């Protein structure tokens, strides 16, 4: 099996060899950047949200990415329809609950998607993830998820309740399926100054899930790759504008060998 850093290298090589089609139902803000990022890393993106084509499109894809950043009722219906079809076909579904907890529409949509489809991985920040609790949840309050060092126990309980793998991203990323707990410390502060980096990290997880059936491994290695791209981009970027372009370049130029040596993944 080897280490997770070695698995990261294998996963990146597999993405570039297989070029999986990643079906994204995502938000208007990040659509172009996410598509370019998937292309840069070696995957093949498609952005399709029309109700009368999502089932057909997801049947062609290696993974489905659902992102609730710019919602309408019609998009929610399309997400659920595509998610159900993906589940029928055994294809992984990744949810990014953007802004869940901020408004009733977003929170309710995230809960409906989780309840009516089969979500393999959920990636979000601490507050978004915690908003997904059941009313009778055993998890603690919001503060317990804001710091990764304090998050493991809470996240494990929530992952078991939701029957999925959770990725809580921040300065250090925390990944758990309720049993395993993994931390990824790759990344750079400039990533917080470019809109859509979290959404693009979710799409990267989708690409890795298309080639790695283990959701914990796929998620941890994808986040290490994306974080390392941020580190590489920051080496030559003067500010957020050049950093954004540099991220795309890094996603393209990082080799599996560089990822294997640069991934900082720790399993506890």
C-alpha positions as CSV (number, residue, x, y, z in Angstrom):
1,X,0.0,0.0,0.0
2,X,2.7,2.5,1.0
3,X,2.2,5.9,2.5
4,X,-0.5,8.4,1.6
5,X,2.1,10.6,0.1
6,X,3.0,7.7,-2.3
7,X,-0.7,7.2,-2.9
8,X,-1.0,10.9,-3.8
9,X,1.6,10.4,-6.5
10,X,-0.2,7.4,-7.9
11,X,-3.5,9.2,-7.9
12,X,-2.2,12.2,-9.8
13,X,-0.6,9.9,-12.3
14,X,-3.9,8.0,-12.7
15,X,-5.8,11.3,-13.2
16,X,-3.5,12.3,-16.0
17,X,-3.6,8.9,-17.6
18,X,-7.3,8.3,-17.4
19,X,-8.5,11.9,-17.8
20,X,-11.8,11.2,-16.0
21,X,-14.8,13.3,-16.9
22,X,-15.9,15.3,-13.9
23,X,-19.5,16.5,-14.0
24,X,-19.9,19.7,-12.1
25,X,-23.2,21.4,-11.0
26,X,-21.5,24.4,-9.5
27,X,-21.9,28.1,-9.0
28,X,-21.5,30.9,-11.5
29,X,-18.7,32.5,-9.5
30,X,-16.2,29.7,-9.9
31,X,-17.4,27.8,-13.0
32,X,-14.6,29.0,-15.4
33,X,-11.8,28.7,-12.9
34,X,-12.9,25.3,-11.7
35,X,-13.1,24.0,-15.3
36,X,-9.6,25.4,-16.1
37,X,-8.2,23.9,-12.9
38,X,-9.6,20.4,-13.8
39,X,-8.1,20.7,-17.3
40,X,-4.8,21.8,-15.9
41,X,-4.5,18.8,-13.5
42,X,-5.4,16.4,-16.3
43,X,-9.1,15.7,-15.8
44,X,-11.9,16.6,-18.2
45,X,-14.6,19.0,-16.9
46,X,-18.2,19.4,-17.9
47,X,-20.6,22.0,-16.4
48,X,-24.1,20.8,-16.9
49,X,-27.1,21.8,-14.8
50,X,-30.1,21.6,-17.1
51,X,-32.7,19.3,-15.5
52,X,-33.3,17.4,-18.8
53,X,-29.7,16.4,-19.3
54,X,-28.1,15.8,-15.9
55,X,-28.9,12.2,-15.7
56,X,-27.5,11.5,-19.2
57,X,-24.4,13.6,-18.4
58,X,-23.6,12.0,-15.1
59,X,-23.8,8.5,-16.7
60,X,-20.8,9.5,-18.7
61,X,-18.8,10.9,-15.8
62,X,-16.3,9.5,-13.4
63,X,-17.6,11.6,-10.5
64,X,-20.3,14.2,-9.7
65,X,-19.5,17.5,-7.9
66,X,-22.4,19.4,-6.4
67,X,-21.8,23.0,-5.2
68,X,-24.6,25.1,-3.7
69,X,-22.9,28.5,-4.0
70,X,-25.4,30.1,-6.3
71,X,-28.7,28.3,-5.8
72,X,-32.1,28.3,-7.4
73,X,-34.9,25.8,-6.8
74,X,-34.3,24.4,-10.3
75,X,-30.6,23.8,-9.6
76,X,-31.5,22.0,-6.4
77,X,-33.8,19.7,-8.3
78,X,-31.1,19.1,-10.9
79,X,-28.6,18.3,-8.2
80,X,-30.9,15.8,-6.5
81,X,-31.8,14.2,-9.9
82,X,-28.1,13.9,-10.9
83,X,-27.2,12.6,-7.4
84,X,-29.8,9.9,-7.5
85,X,-28.6,8.8,-10.9
86,X,-25.0,8.7,-9.8
87,X,-25.9,6.6,-6.8
88,X,-27.8,4.2,-9.1
89,X,-24.6,3.9,-11.2
90,X,-22.2,3.6,-8.2
91,X,-20.5,6.9,-9.1
92,X,-19.0,9.0,-6.4
93,X,-20.8,12.3,-5.4
94,X,-19.0,15.1,-3.7
95,X,-20.9,18.0,-2.0
96,X,-19.6,21.5,-1.3
97,X,-22.2,23.1,1.0
98,X,-21.2,26.7,0.3
99,X,-22.8,29.0,2.9
100,X,-24.8,26.3,4.6
101,X,-25.9,27.7,7.9
102,X,-26.0,31.2,6.5
103,X,-29.5,31.1,5.0
104,X,-32.5,28.7,5.2
105,X,-32.3,28.1,1.4
106,X,-28.7,26.9,1.5
107,X,-29.0,24.9,4.7
108,X,-32.2,23.2,3.6
109,X,-30.7,22.4,0.2
110,X,-27.7,20.8,1.7
111,X,-29.8,18.7,4.0
112,X,-32.1,17.6,1.1
113,X,-29.2,16.6,-1.1
114,X,-27.6,14.6,1.7
115,X,-30.9,12.9,2.6
116,X,-32.0,12.1,-1.0
117,X,-28.7,11.1,-2.6
118,X,-25.6,9.1,-1.6
119,X,-22.8,11.5,-0.8
120,X,-19.3,10.0,-0.7
121,X,-17.5,13.2,0.5
122,X,-18.5,16.5,1.9
123,X,-15.9,19.3,1.8
124,X,-16.4,22.7,3.6
125,X,-15.2,25.0,6.2
126,X,-15.9,24.3,9.9
127,X,-19.2,26.3,10.1
128,X,-20.6,24.9,6.9
129,X,-19.8,21.3,8.0
130,X,-21.3,21.8,11.5
131,X,-24.5,23.2,10.0
132,X,-25.2,19.8,8.5
133,X,-25.9,18.2,11.9
134,X,-29.1,16.4,12.6
135,X,-31.4,18.0,15.1
136,X,-30.6,15.2,17.6
137,X,-26.9,15.3,16.7
138,X,-24.3,14.3,19.3
139,X,-21.8,16.9,18.1
140,X,-20.8,19.9,20.1
141,X,-21.0,23.6,19.4
142,X,-19.6,25.7,16.6
143,X,-16.4,26.6,18.4
144,X,-15.4,22.9,18.6
145,X,-14.9,22.8,14.8
146,X,-13.2,26.1,14.2
147,X,-9.8,24.9,15.2
148,X,-8.6,21.7,13.5
149,X,-6.8,20.5,16.7
150,X,-10.2,20.5,18.5
151,X,-12.2,19.1,15.6
152,X,-11.3,15.5,15.4
153,X,-13.8,14.0,17.9
154,X,-16.7,16.2,16.8
155,X,-16.0,15.5,13.1
156,X,-15.8,11.8,13.7
157,X,-19.2,11.8,15.3
158,X,-20.7,13.9,12.6
159,X,-19.1,11.7,9.8
160,X,-20.7,8.6,11.4
161,X,-24.1,10.4,11.7
162,X,-24.0,11.5,8.0
163,X,-22.5,8.2,6.9
164,X,-19.9,10.0,4.7
165,X,-16.3,11.3,4.7
166,X,-15.9,14.9,5.9
167,X,-13.2,17.2,4.8
168,X,-12.9,20.4,6.9
169,X,-10.5,22.7,5.2
170,X,-8.5,25.5,6.8
171,X,-4.8,26.2,7.6
172,X,-4.7,22.5,8.3
173,X,-7.2,20.2,6.6
174,X,-9.0,17.5,8.6
175,X,-10.4,14.4,6.9
176,X,-12.4,11.7,8.6
177,X,-14.9,9.0,7.8
178,X,-15.7,8.5,11.5
179,X,-12.9,6.1,12.1
180,X,-9.7,7.3,10.4
181,X,-8.5,10.9,11.0
182,X,-6.1,12.5,8.6
183,X,-4.5,16.0,8.6
184,X,-3.1,17.7,5.6
185,X,-0.9,20.7,6.1
186,X,-0.1,21.7,2.6
187,X,-1.3,25.2,1.4
188,X,-0.5,28.9,1.5
189,X,-2.2,32.0,3.0
190,X,-2.7,33.6,-0.5
191,X,-5.3,30.9,-1.2
192,X,-7.7,32.8,1.0
193,X,-7.4,35.9,-1.2
194,X,-8.7,34.2,-4.4
195,X,-12.4,33.4,-4.7
196,X,-13.3,29.8,-5.4
197,X,-10.2,28.1,-4.1
198,X,-12.4,26.0,-1.7
199,X,-14.8,25.2,-4.6
200,X,-11.8,24.2,-6.8
201,X,-10.4,22.0,-4.0
202,X,-13.8,20.2,-4.0
203,X,-13.5,19.6,-7.7
204,X,-10.0,18.3,-7.2
205,X,-11.4,15.8,-4.8
206,X,-13.9,14.8,-7.5
207,X,-11.0,14.1,-9.9
208,X,-9.1,12.0,-7.4
209,X,-12.3,10.1,-6.4
210,X,-12.7,9.1,-10.0
211,X,-9.5,7.1,-9.8
212,X,-9.3,6.1,-6.1
213,X,-12.3,4.3,-4.6
214,X,-11.2,5.0,-1.0
215,X,-12.9,8.3,-0.2
216,X,-10.5,9.1,2.7
217,X,-7.4,8.4,0.6
218,X,-8.8,10.3,-2.4
219,X,-9.8,13.3,-0.3
220,X,-6.5,13.6,1.6
221,X,-4.3,13.1,-1.4
222,X,-6.4,15.6,-3.5
223,X,-6.1,18.3,-0.8
224,X,-2.4,17.7,-0.5
225,X,-2.0,18.2,-4.3
226,X,-4.2,21.3,-4.3
227,X,-2.4,22.7,-1.2
228,X,1.0,22.0,-2.8
229,X,-0.1,23.8,-5.9
230,X,-0.8,26.9,-3.7
231,X,2.7,26.6,-2.2
232,X,4.3,26.4,-5.6
233,X,2.3,29.3,-7.0
234,X,3.2,31.5,-4.1
235,X,6.9,31.1,-4.8
236,X,6.6,33.4,-7.8
237,X,3.4,35.3,-7.2
238,X,3.5,38.9,-6.2
239,X,-0.2,39.2,-5.1
240,X,-3.6,37.4,-5.6
241,X,-3.9,38.1,-9.3
242,X,-0.6,36.4,-10.3
243,X,-1.2,33.8,-7.6
244,X,-4.5,32.8,-9.2
245,X,-2.8,32.2,-12.6
246,X,0.1,30.5,-10.8
247,X,-2.2,28.0,-9.2
248,X,-3.4,26.8,-12.7
249,X,0.2,26.6,-13.8
250,X,1.2,24.6,-10.7
251,X,-1.7,22.2,-11.1
252,X,-0.3,21.5,-14.6
253,X,3.4,21.4,-13.8
254,X,3.5,19.5,-10.5
255,X,4.7,15.9,-11.3
256,X,3.6,12.9,-9.4
257,X,7.2,12.6,-8.0
258,X,7.1,16.2,-6.7
259,X,3.7,15.5,-5.1
260,X,5.0,12.4,-3.5
261,X,7.9,14.2,-1.9
262,X,5.9,17.4,-1.0
263,X,2.7,16.0,0.3
264,X,2.3,16.6,4.1
265,X,-0.3,14.1,5.2
266,X,-0.5,12.8,8.7
267,X,-2.8,10.0,9.9
268,X,-3.5,9.8,13.6
